[in-house]
Amino acid sequence: MKVTKEELISEAKYIKGNNNKLSTARKPTRMRLKALAIEEGMLLEIEERTALKRAFKAKRKKFGESTSTPELVQLAILSNIKLDDIWN
């Protein structure tokens, strides 16, 4: 799954706050943002949250943008969204 630049930056702001390496990078490319996320150790969490949010949008389910990752997983289970399909 390819995560867009905007998704990388917005999820990094959610995880680490406004003052992080991804949001302060100047004229970043997607690959540079991905490398910074790996350095910060948050790439997997960003990809997980992005996959869950995309699944909710595809199923037209409502969720809060500030909902934590465990709560998103619980919502996916309650909404009968197959988690195997999301991560494969």
C-alpha positions as CSV (number, residue, x, y, z in Angstrom):
1,M,0.0,0.0,0.0
2,K,1.3,3.4,-0.9
3,V,0.8,6.1,1.7
4,T,0.6,9.6,0.2
5,K,2.7,12.5,1.4
6,E,-0.3,14.2,3.0
7,E,-1.2,11.0,4.9
8,L,2.4,10.6,6.1
9,I,2.5,14.2,7.4
10,S,-1.0,14.2,9.0
11,E,-0.5,10.8,10.8
12,A,3.0,11.9,12.0
13,K,1.3,15.0,13.5
14,Y,-1.2,12.8,15.3
15,I,1.5,10.4,16.6
16,K,4.3,12.8,17.6
17,G,2.6,16.2,17.6
18,N,3.2,19.2,15.3
19,N,7.0,19.4,16.0
20,N,8.4,16.3,14.3
21,K,10.8,15.6,11.5
22,L,8.2,14.8,8.9
23,S,6.2,18.0,9.3
24,T,9.3,20.2,9.4
25,A,11.0,18.8,6.3
26,R,11.3,21.3,3.4
27,K,10.1,20.3,0.0
28,P,10.0,16.6,0.9
29,T,9.3,13.7,-1.5
30,R,7.2,10.7,-0.5
31,M,10.3,8.5,-0.3
32,R,12.1,11.1,1.9
33,L,9.1,11.3,4.2
34,K,9.0,7.5,4.3
35,A,12.7,7.4,5.2
36,L,12.2,10.0,8.0
37,A,9.3,7.9,9.3
38,I,11.5,4.9,9.4
39,E,14.1,6.9,11.4
40,E,11.5,8.0,13.8
41,G,10.1,4.5,14.2
42,M,6.6,5.3,13.2
43,L,6.2,4.0,9.7
44,L,4.3,0.9,10.6
45,E,1.8,2.8,12.8
46,I,1.2,5.3,10.0
47,E,0.6,2.6,7.5
48,E,-1.7,0.8,9.9
49,R,-3.8,3.9,10.7
50,T,-4.0,4.8,7.0
51,A,-5.1,1.3,6.0
52,L,-7.8,1.3,8.7
53,K,-9.1,4.8,7.7
54,R,-9.2,3.9,4.0
55,A,-11.2,0.8,4.9
56,F,-13.7,2.9,6.9
57,K,-14.1,5.3,4.1
58,A,-14.6,2.5,1.6
59,K,-17.3,1.0,3.7
60,R,-18.7,4.5,4.4
61,K,-18.4,4.1,8.2
62,K,-18.1,7.1,10.4
63,F,-15.1,7.5,12.7
64,G,-13.2,10.3,14.4
65,E,-10.0,11.5,12.9
66,S,-8.5,11.7,16.4
67,T,-9.5,8.1,17.3
68,S,-6.6,6.0,18.6
69,T,-5.4,3.0,16.6
70,P,-6.7,0.4,19.1
71,E,-10.1,2.0,19.0
72,L,-10.0,2.0,15.1
73,V,-9.2,-1.8,15.2
74,Q,-12.2,-2.3,17.6
75,L,-14.5,-0.3,15.4
76,A,-13.3,-2.4,12.4
77,I,-14.1,-5.6,14.2
78,L,-17.6,-4.3,15.3
79,S,-18.3,-3.0,11.7
80,N,-17.5,-6.5,10.2
81,I,-14.5,-5.1,8.3
82,K,-12.2,-8.0,7.5
83,L,-8.8,-7.1,8.9
84,D,-7.0,-9.7,6.8
85,D,-8.2,-7.9,3.6
86,I,-6.9,-4.6,4.9
87,W,-3.3,-5.7,5.6
88,N,-2.9,-8.0,2.6
